[in-house]
Amino acid sequence: MSFFPTTDEERSGVLRSRLRSWKRSGLIDPEQDRMLTEKNRTRWTHSGLISRVIYFVLTLVCVAAIYGLMSLAGFPENVVTGVLCLAAAEVLILRFGLFRSGPDEALYLAGLFLLIFALPGHSTDEGIALFAAGLLLAGIRVRNGLFLTASIAVVILYLAVKMDRGEVAAFISLGVAFAALALLNREWRHPVWDRFFSFTVIVLPPLAYALVTFDKPIARNPVILGASIVAALLIVAAIAIRAHAPLISGLIVLGLGGYEAGQQIVVPVEAKLMLAGGLLGSAVLVFHRYLGGRTTGITADELLESHELTLLEPAAAAVLAGAQPRPTTAHEMQSGGGSYGGGGASGEF
């Protein structure tokens, strides 16, 4: 019995999740879609993003209902419900092969959190570290990159509370984010590492901004300058390594810095909105004009048909589909010598 999907099974799951979009885009035909689906079928069941979110929320609703029933029945609701959630998650994973499908993630996270709530010290500062440990264990068991990133973010918040120095925690957050950015540039066989490093790059820089600015009377100009530098580094890194995560994070930090700069401008709110809308619209037009028609790097066009594009996904599909068997030639080896030197060298010029 396997407790986790293997690396090859994980990669097969990622490939299967992309087949529908490849077929819709015309990158593969229905026969290739059927062949790839059969070739990459495993015992594990994964859900798409939207279905996964819906199942996650509905499972939490069911957990809340069970929690209420345990409370009405007079049982220790935190312990009983937490143990039931963990047991149900293991049954779904080991017996039915549901992995990163929504219910298993919700049950594991809810079960660990309920057990933490049953501990006497969960409401203290050290309780923050307990919740970080719960996120870490849930992320490792269900291999959820967002849970792992959330555990790091909670640890940074714990350090900020214990040290009462948000600036120091902010620098730690940025250091971890740029370390994850460097690791994101490497090739990883397991898809969970790409997701984990991507979420870390997206979440931690805005967290650093919040730690510096939240409910603190500090000088705004250094904050604006720092946000601009961090945003520029992230956007440049995104273009250099062609990754979405640093681009998303850089734009978020740039927007936060722009909002902070807008607070320093003493003009009516309507004028600020008009100025921001004009700048945003101009930036969209400039980027679309610059990125439109490109077939390499970052482009604004949908890559569907090009005779010179080196696309990873069609290449992976072609490799996994397997090479076609070579046709047999009409001239087979003949025993007992041949017309041109024997040893099966028969044939015609």
C-alpha positions in Angstrom: 0.0 0.0 0.0 1.4 3.4 -1.0 0.8 6.3 1.3 1.7 8.9 -1.4 1.7 9.0 -5.2 5.1 8.4 -6.6 6.9 11.1 -8.6 5.9 9.5 -11.9 2.3 9.2 -10.8 2.3 12.9 -9.8 3.7 13.9 -13.2 1.1 11.7 -14.9 -1.6 13.5 -12.9 -0.3 16.9 -14.0 -0.3 15.7 -17.6 -3.9 14.4 -17.4 -5.1 17.7 -15.9 -3.8 19.5 -19.0 -5.2 17.2 -21.7 -8.5 18.9 -21.9 -6.9 22.3 -22.7 -4.5 20.7 -25.1 -7.4 19.1 -27.0 -9.5 22.3 -27.0 -6.5 24.2 -28.3 -5.9 21.7 -31.1 -2.5 20.6 -29.8 -3.6 17.0 -29.7 -6.4 15.2 -31.5 -9.1 13.0 -29.8 -7.1 9.8 -30.5 -4.0 11.2 -28.9 -6.1 12.4 -26.0 -7.5 8.9 -25.5 -4.1 7.3 -25.7 -2.5 9.7 -23.3 -5.4 9.3 -20.8 -5.0 5.6 -20.8 -1.2 5.7 -20.7 -1.2 8.0 -17.7 -4.0 6.5 -15.7 -3.2 5.8 -12.0 -5.1 4.7 -8.9 -5.0 8.3 -7.6 -7.9 10.7 -8.3 -7.2 14.5 -8.5 -9.7 17.3 -9.0 -9.5 20.5 -11.0 -9.0 23.8 -9.2 -12.6 24.9 -9.2 -13.9 21.5 -8.1 -11.2 21.3 -5.5 -12.2 24.6 -3.9 -15.9 23.7 -3.9 -15.2 20.2 -2.3 -12.9 21.9 0.2 -15.6 24.3 1.3 -18.4 21.7 1.4 -16.2 19.4 3.4 -15.6 22.1 6.0 -19.4 22.7 6.2 -19.8 18.9 6.9 -17.0 19.1 9.6 -18.8 22.0 11.2 -22.1 20.0 11.3 -20.3 17.0 12.9 -18.7 19.4 15.4 -22.1 20.7 16.4 -23.5 17.2 16.8 -20.6 16.2 19.0 -21.1 19.3 21.1 -24.9 18.6 21.5 -24.2 15.0 22.4 -21.9 16.1 25.2 -18.7 14.6 23.7 -15.3 16.5 23.8 -16.1 18.0 20.4 -12.5 19.1 19.5 -10.9 15.8 20.1 -13.6 13.5 18.7 -14.2 15.6 15.6 -10.5 16.0 15.0 -9.8 12.3 15.2 -12.8 11.5 13.0 -11.5 14.0 10.4 -8.0 12.5 10.3 -9.4 9.0 10.1 -11.8 9.9 7.3 -8.9 11.6 5.4 -6.8 8.5 5.6 -9.6 6.3 4.4 -10.2 8.6 1.4 -6.5 8.6 0.6 -5.6 5.0 1.1 -8.8 3.2 0.3 -10.3 5.4 -2.5 -7.2 7.1 -3.9 -8.4 10.7 -3.4 -5.3 12.9 -3.2 -5.3 16.7 -3.5 -9.0 16.5 -4.5 -10.4 18.9 -1.9 -12.0 16.7 0.8 -8.8 15.0 1.9 -7.1 18.4 2.3 -10.0 19.9 4.2 -10.3 16.9 6.5 -6.6 16.8 7.4 -6.4 20.6 8.0 -9.6 20.7 10.0 -8.6 17.6 12.0 -5.2 19.0 13.0 -6.6 22.4 13.9 -9.3 20.9 16.0 -6.8 18.8 18.0 -4.7 22.0 18.4 -7.8 23.8 19.8 -8.1 21.0 22.3 -4.7 21.9 23.7 -4.6 24.2 26.7 -2.0 26.7 25.3 -3.5 27.3 21.9 -4.6 30.9 22.7 -1.1 32.0 23.7 1.7 33.3 21.5 3.2 29.8 21.4 -0.2 28.7 20.0 0.8 30.4 16.7 3.7 28.0 16.4 1.3 25.1 17.0 -0.9 26.2 14.1 2.2 26.6 12.0 3.1 23.0 12.8 -0.4 21.9 11.9 -0.2 23.5 8.5 3.2 22.0 8.0 2.0 18.4 8.8 -1.1 18.8 6.7 1.0 20.2 3.8 3.4 17.3 4.0 0.7 14.6 4.2 -1.4 15.9 1.3 1.5 17.6 -0.5 -0.2 20.9 -0.7 2.2 23.7 -1.5 -0.2 26.4 -0.2 -0.3 24.8 3.2 3.5 24.7 3.4 3.8 28.3 2.4 1.1 29.2 5.0 3.2 27.4 7.7 6.2 29.6 6.8 4.0 32.8 6.9 2.6 31.8 10.3 6.1 31.2 11.7 7.2 34.7 10.4 4.1 36.2 12.1 5.1 34.4 15.3 8.6 35.9 15.1 7.1 39.3 14.6 4.9 38.9 17.7 7.6 37.6 19.9 10.3 40.1 18.8 7.8 43.0 18.5 9.8 44.1 15.5 7.9 43.9 12.3 10.8 45.3 10.3 13.0 42.4 11.2 10.3 39.8 10.4 9.7 41.7 7.1 13.4 41.2 6.1 13.2 37.6 7.1 10.1 37.2 4.9 11.9 38.8 1.9 14.9 36.7 2.4 12.8 33.5 2.3 10.9 34.8 -0.7 14.1 35.4 -2.7 15.6 32.1 -1.6 12.4 30.4 -2.9 12.8 32.4 -6.2 16.3 31.1 -6.6 15.1 27.5 -6.0 12.1 28.1 -8.4 14.6 28.6 -11.2 15.8 25.0 -10.8 14.2 22.0 -12.4 12.4 19.8 -9.9 11.1 16.3 -10.7 8.2 16.5 -8.2 5.5 19.1 -9.1 4.8 19.9 -5.4 8.1 21.8 -5.1 7.3 24.1 -8.0 3.9 24.9 -6.4 5.5 25.4 -3.0 8.2 27.8 -4.2 5.7 29.6 -6.4 3.2 30.2 -3.6 6.1 31.3 -1.3 7.3 33.9 -3.9 3.7 35.2 -4.3 2.8 35.4 -0.6 5.8 36.5 1.4 6.7 39.8 -0.3 3.2 41.3 0.3 3.4 39.9 3.9 6.7 41.8 4.4 4.9 45.0 3.3 2.1 44.3 5.7 4.5 43.7 8.6 6.2 47.0 8.0 3.1 49.2 7.6 0.4 47.6 9.7 -0.8 49.9 12.4 2.6 51.6 12.7 3.4 55.4 12.5 6.5 55.1 10.2 8.0 57.2 7.5 6.2 56.4 4.3 8.9 57.4 1.8 11.3 54.6 2.7 8.4 52.2 2.5 7.5 53.4 -1.0 11.2 53.2 -2.1 11.6 49.7 -0.7 8.4 48.5 -2.3 9.5 49.9 -5.7 12.9 48.2 -5.4 11.4 44.8 -4.4 8.7 45.0 -7.2 11.4 45.9 -9.8 13.6 42.9 -8.7 10.7 40.5 -8.8 9.5 41.7 -12.3 13.0 41.6 -13.7 13.4 38.1 -12.3 10.1 37.0 -13.8 11.2 38.1 -17.2 14.6 36.5 -16.8 13.4 33.1 -15.7 10.0 33.3 -17.5 8.0 32.5 -14.4 4.5 33.7 -13.4 5.0 33.7 -9.6 7.5 36.5 -9.3 5.5 38.6 -11.9 2.3 38.3 -9.9 4.1 39.1 -6.6 6.0 42.0 -8.2 2.7 43.5 -9.5 1.1 43.1 -6.1 3.9 44.8 -4.3 4.0 47.5 -7.0 0.3 48.1 -6.5 0.8 48.4 -2.7 3.6 50.8 -3.2 1.5 52.8 -5.6 -1.3 53.0 -3.1 1.1 54.2 -0.5 2.5 56.9 -2.9 -1.1 57.9 -3.7 -1.7 58.6 0.0 1.1 61.2 -0.1 -0.6 63.2 -2.9 -2.9 65.8 -1.6 -5.6 65.8 -4.3 -9.2 64.8 -4.3 -10.0 61.0 -4.4 -11.7 61.3 -7.8 -8.5 62.8 -9.3 -6.4 60.0 -7.8 -8.7 57.4 -9.3 -8.7 59.1 -12.7 -4.9 59.3 -12.6 -4.5 55.7 -11.5 -6.9 54.5 -14.2 -5.1 56.4 -16.9 -1.7 55.1 -15.8 -3.1 51.5 -15.7 -4.7 51.8 -19.1 -1.6 53.2 -20.6 0.5 50.5 -19.1 -1.9 47.8 -20.5 -1.7 49.3 -24.0 2.1 49.6 -23.9 2.6 46.1 -22.7 0.1 44.6 -25.2 1.7 46.4 -28.1 5.2 45.4 -26.9 4.3 41.8 -26.1 1.8 41.2 -29.0 3.1 39.0 -31.8 6.0 37.6 -29.9 6.6 33.8 -30.2 9.3 33.6 -27.5 9.6 34.6 -23.9 6.6 36.4 -22.4 3.9 37.1 -25.0 0.3 38.5 -25.0 -0.8 36.1 -27.7 -2.2 32.6 -27.2 0.3 30.1 -28.4 -1.7 27.7 -30.6 -0.1 27.3 -33.9 3.5 28.0 -34.8 6.0 26.0 -36.8 9.0 27.1 -34.8 7.7 27.2 -31.2 9.4 24.8 -28.8 6.5 24.0 -26.5 7.1 21.8 -23.5 3.5 20.4 -23.4 3.3 19.1 -27.0 6.8 17.7 -26.7 5.8 15.9 -23.5 2.7 14.6 -25.2 4.7 13.3 -28.1 7.2 11.6 -25.9 4.6 10.0 -23.6 2.5 8.9 -26.6 5.5 6.8 -27.7 7.1 6.4 -31.0 5.2 4.6 -33.8 6.5 1.2 -34.7 8.8 1.2 -37.7 7.3 -0.5 -40.8 8.9 -3.8 -41.7 10.8 -3.8 -45.0 9.9 -6.2 -47.8 13.5 -7.6 -47.9 13.9 -9.9 -45.0 17.1 -11.8 -44.1 17.4 -15.0 -46.0 19.1 -18.0 -44.5 21.7 -20.0 -46.5 23.4 -17.0 -48.2 22.1 -14.4 -50.5 22.7 -12.9 -54.0 25.3 -10.4 -52.9 27.8 -12.0 -50.6 25.7 -14.3 -48.4 24.9 -13.8 -44.7 21.5 -12.4 -45.5 22.7 -9.7 -47.8 20.0 -10.3 -50.4 18.5 -7.4 -52.1 18.4 -5.3 -55.3 20.2 -2.1 -56.3 
